[in-house]
Amino acid sequence: MHARYSDTIRLLVNSLSALTPELQKAARYMVENPEEIGLNSMRSVAREAGVKPATISRLSKSLGFAEYNQLREPFRQRLRKNEPEFASRLQAVQRRGIDDGATLFGDLRDQEIDNVRRTLSDENYPAILAAAETIHRSRRVYALGLRGAYAPAFLFHYAYQLFQDNSRLLDARAGIFADQLRGIGEEDSLLVVSFTPYTQLTIDAVEYAAGAGAKIVAITDSAVSPAANAAAHTIITQKRSPSFYHSFTGALSVTQTLITLLVAKAGVDAVKIVEEAEKQLSRISAYW
């Protein structure tokens, strides 16, 4: 049996009501975590979904697939194409939301909490700490996040520039993206936020900056993402969500952590910059 990814997601969602609670649990995990299905074995998927491997096997057969690898193949094809599948996920949320709103809300809450917990894990701490040290020693610090990834990058830049004066926020407005990278070099660092489907302009900027000798700090969703290929520091961020769009809660928690570590490393000059910023903001009545 060969199926397209969108058809497979639709099949999983439409079959939910007829499945046992344990099979529903596995099916929901697949709908909400398509990248994990494409990358991992049946045992790994079962462990993350909180079910037994036999449950994944039974789910595959109940949906008409001879074995798990046939069910997995559309997810693998999706990864190879690296294309967004927002429409099919949106339809899945709509189908759940009509009669399953309270459960969907609970799933969303639990998943967002888990995203932060897994992202700010003990395993990730050394990479986050090393990234903070690299940024601290940089002549200039560039921040980049396009499309949905703009929010974490902007938050980092905004908070960082309150106590340091060497930050540059890259964006694609006015067609001057390339101009903003002129002069980047070995003494600089580039903080980049990039999740699948990876934005081509973001990857081009990462490759250019790395080629110029800048140190890349990648906040991304996989160790094999194109943003991680040239990175000096890669911080793997969990982005799972029962919603149609992936979560940036984990990425935001990383930027918050980096800012806190950088404040701790900053000296008295940072205090002076903040004090001056507060005076200026007060003079122009920035706050109500």
N, C-alpha and C positions, 0 to 999 in steps of 0.2 A: 504493500500500500504506500503510495507516494502522495504527499499533501503539501500545499503551500503553508507558510507560517501563519498567515492571516486565517486560513481555513482551520488550521489546527487550534488556534486560540479560540475561534468561534465554536468549534466542536467541544472544547474543554468547558467553556462557559455554558453552552446550551445543555450539557450533560450533567451539570452540577446537581440539579434537583433530584435526579434519578440515582445519584451515587450514595454510597454509605458515608457516614461522617468521616471515617478515616480516608476514604478515597477523595472526598471533597477537600480535605486538608491538603492532600498531595496535589490535586488539580489547581487549587487556588495558589499554591506556591509556584507552580509552573507558569500560571498566567502572570503573576506578579514579579517573577524573577527569570525572564527569558534568557538573559546572558548566562546565568548559572547553569541552565539546562544545556545550552550549547557547549559549554566549556567542561562540565564535570561528569564524572561517572555516575551510574545509578546509585551506588552506595553513598557517594558524596551528596547527591541530591536528596536521598532519603534522610540522611543525617541532618542536613540543613532544614528540611521540611518537617522534621520531628516525627517521621514515620519509619516503618521497616522497609528494607529493599523489596520484600515480597509485595508490599502495597503498591510500589511504583510499577512492578511487573503486572500486577492485577489491573491497575489503572490502564496501562497500555493495551492490554487485551480487551478490556471492557469498551475501549474506544474504537476497537477494530484493527489495532496494530498487532502484528504477529509477535513482536518483541519490543523492548524499550528503545533499542537503537533506531527502529523505524519511527517511533514517536519523537525521538530526539533530533532526527535528521533535519526537519524544517527549522529548528532552532539553530542548528549548525550552519545551515544555508543562510539564515538571516545574518549571522555574525560575519560570514564571508562577504556578503553584500554590503554590510555596514550601513544599512539604510534605516531610517526611523520607521517605527510601526505605531505611531500615535493613534491612528484612526481605529485600529482593531482593539487597542487597549482602552480607548475612550468608550467604545461600544460595550466592552466588558464591564466597565464601571457603571455605565447606564443600566445595564441589565441587572446588576447587583443592587443598585441604589433604589430601584422602585420598591422592592419588597424586603431589602436587606440593609436598609440605611443604618440602623444602630450597630449592626455587626461590622459594616464597612467602616464606620467611624472608629470603633474599637480597634479594628485591624490597622487603620491608619495611625492611630495614636501609638499602639504598641510597636509598629514598625519604625516610626520616627525615633522613638526612644532607643530602640535597638540599633538604629543607624549611628546614633551618637556614641552609644556604648562600644560598639565594635570599632568605630573609627578612632575614638580616643582610647584605644586599648593599650595595655602594657607593651604589646608587640610593636605598636606604631610609635611609641614614645621616643625611642632612639632616633628614628628618622625625623620626627618633628623637632627634636632638640638640635640635631645636626643642621637641619634646615634653618632654624632660628640663628644658629651661630654663623652660618654662611651669609645670611641676610644682614646680620649685625656688622659683619666685616666688609660689606660691599660699599663701593664708592657711590653707586646709584642703584636703586631698587625699582625694577620695572614690574608692574602688575598687569596681567592679561587674563581676561575671561570674556568670551564673546557669546552672544545669544543668551541662553539660560544661565550660563556660567558667569555672566557679568556681575551678578549680585555679590557673590563671595569675593571676587577680585576687587570690586568697588569698596566693599566693607573694609578689606585689608588696607587699601590705599587711603581711605578716608581716616581710619583710626590711626594708621601709621604716621600720616602727615601732621597729626596733631602734636606729635612729640619728636619728629625728625623732619628734616627739610630736603631729603634726597630721594623722594619717591616720584615715580612717573606712572600714570595710569594710561595704558594703551587702549585706543578704541578706533573704530573704523569710520567715524564721522568725517565728513568733508573730504574724504579720499586721501587723507594724509597719513594713513597707517604706516607705510614704509618710512616716511620722514621721521616718525616718532622713534624709530629704532636706530637712526643714524647716530654713530658715536658709541654704541654699546660695545663693551669690550671685556677684557679679562678681569677687570676689577669690579665688574658689575654682576648683578644677579637678576634673573627673571622668574617671578612667581607666576605660574600658569595654572588655571583651573580648566580642565578639559574632560568631558564625559562623552561616551558614545551616544549618538553618532557624532564623531569628531569633526569639528569645523575645520575645513581645509586651510583657511587663513590663519587659524591658531597654530596649526602644525607647521605651516610655512614660517611663521614668526619664531617658533621654537627652534627649528632647524637653522634659521639665519643667526639667531642669538648664540646658539651653541657653536656654530661655525666661527663666530667672532670671538669665542673664548669665554663668553659669559656662563655663569653657573646657573643651571636650570633647577628650580624647585617645582616639581610637578605634583599637583593635587589632582588625582585622577582615579579611575575606577578599576584599573587593571595594571599589573606589572608589565604587560605586553602592549599597553596602549601606545600609540605613536608619540604621545607627549612624554612618556617615560623612557623612550629609547635613548634620548640624549640627556636625560636628567642626571644631575649629581645627587639629588635627593628625590625619592619618589614616596609620596604619602598616599597609600591606598585608602580610598574613601568609600564606604558603603552607601549605596544610593537607591536601595530597594523601596518600592512604594506600591500599595494597592491602587493608587491613582493611575491615570493614563500617562502622567509625566513623571520622570524619575525625580527622586528627592535630592535637594541640595542641603539638607539639614546637616549631614556629616561634613560637607565641605565648609559650611559656615562655622561649625565647631572647630575645625582645624585653623581657620583664619583667626578666630577668637583666641585660640591657644597660642598661635604664633605671636600675635600682638602682645599677649600677656608676658610671654617669655622675653620678647624684645624690650618691653618696658623694664623688666627686671634687670636686663643687661645694660640698659641705657644709663648714662651718667648724669651729672648735674646740668649739662647743656640741654638735655631733654626737658628737664624741669623748667628751665628758662624759656624754651620754645613754647611749652604749654602755657606758661604764665602770660607770655606775650600774645598768644592766640586768644586766650580768654579775654584779655583787655580789648583786643581788636573786635572780637565778636560782641562784646558788651557795648563798644562805641557805636557800632552800626545796628544795634538793637536786633541781633540775629535771633534771640530767643524771646518768647512771650513772657 
